[in-house]
Amino acid sequence: MVKTPIYLDYQATTPMDPRVLDAMMPYLTEKFGNPHSSTHRFGWEAEAALDIAREQVAEVIGAEAEEIYFTSGATESNNLALKGIMDIWGQKKPHLVTVATEHKCVLEAARACEQVGYKVTYLSVLESGLIDLDLLAASVTPETALVSVMAVNNEIGVIQPLEAIGAICRERGALFHTDAAQAFGKIPLDVNAMNIDLMSISGHKIYGPKGVGALYKRAGRQTALTPQMSGGGQESGVRSGTQAPALVAGLGIAASLCKAEMAQERDRLSKMMERLKTKLLAAMPGLLINGDVDRRWVGNLNVSFCGLDGDLLLANIRSLAVSSGAACASAVSGPSYVLQAIGRTESQAKSALRIGIGRFTTDDEIDHAANVLVQAVESMGGLKP
């Protein structure tokens, strides 16, 4: 018997792994010190938690521990990267390049940069959702300080060619930032091989706690940035504010678990998602998959149920926790800007659902979800051209 509702919204957030909670508990109870209380054991214990987690996060991406700065999450990290870099380098190189399908916080941070006088280029994408590398190369000029491209898209799951992007940026003297909230701990990332200078990371996308994340910032003067919060100079002056050792410890162990189990989990989810797609396409040949079919995170399936209203479909599948778009844009009415950017019509975009599977999804849940979706579509009259 499958317990409902079935959680299939892993791109919005992931359930916390019990092993992560176990690692956090000491810092919520007896090890409650402030990491900057440097005169006694309680502070030393808290500071040690930060040091361990810094190593654990760095190991996932081939970085050094001192290049990891803890934040409240990827939104803060993205803002810190874009605004902080442009604040320092914008007078000399007043140009920022990003992509039309980026997360809302990157697009809003880019618009904030425009408002203070910097030039921003928003690259279009191919129908696959991938960027056109020739267009990127033509857009990066000697005045470009920073290029920001999301590693794995939060709505359609496509994986951008990070190594090729990094090579273009390095060749043209621009810094490369990637929002890796949906990629970190799920796909192999190497900041040196990919020439990534800054990377945003989120805890709650990798079975860790909400409210914590990190910014990887390559060591060296070239990545100097302006802190966005004034305070006591924590995180080597990059991000002031008392750190939360429990949350940071959770992020660290979550990162370590993802690294150890990455290949195994990717294989399991790939088979599971293929099972779901096969069942859905067999019953609904007109189903439209959004985003590149092959170059995508295997835990993401974004599909348009053509001719149907997505919100009405959601109302008919209450036993499934799925999404009609990105959680960050849930308050914004209208079709997804990401789906429109890949050429979907308004009707196709409004009929789309995002299905996300992960560590705790089972085969029985996949079978149940497929049956529920097929029955709901049939009850609504089926797909239409």
Secondary structure as UniProt FT lines:
FT   STRAND          6..7
FT   TURN            10..12
FT   HELIX           18..28
FT   TURN            29..30
FT   TURN            35..36
FT   TURN            38..39
FT   HELIX           41..61
FT   HELIX           65..67
FT   STRAND          68..71
FT   HELIX           74..89
FT   TURN            90..92
FT   STRAND          95..99
FT   TURN            100..101
FT   HELIX           104..115
FT   TURN            116..117
FT   STRAND          119..123
FT   TURN            127..128
FT   HELIX           133..139
FT   TURN            142..143
FT   STRAND          144..148
FT   TURN            154..156
FT   STRAND          158..159
FT   HELIX           162..172
FT   STRAND          175..179
FT   TURN            181..186
FT   TURN            191..195
FT   STRAND          198..202
FT   TURN            204..207
FT   TURN            210..211
FT   STRAND          213..217
FT   HELIX           221..223
FT   HELIX           235..237
FT   HELIX           245..283
FT   TURN            285..286
FT   STRAND          288..289
FT   TURN            298..299
FT   STRAND          300..304
FT   TURN            306..307
FT   HELIX           310..315
FT   TURN            318..319
FT   STRAND          320..321
FT   HELIX           327..329
FT   TURN            330..331
FT   HELIX           337..341
FT   TURN            342..343
FT   HELIX           346..350
FT   STRAND          352..356
FT   TURN            359..360
FT   HELIX           363..379
FT   TURN            380..381
//
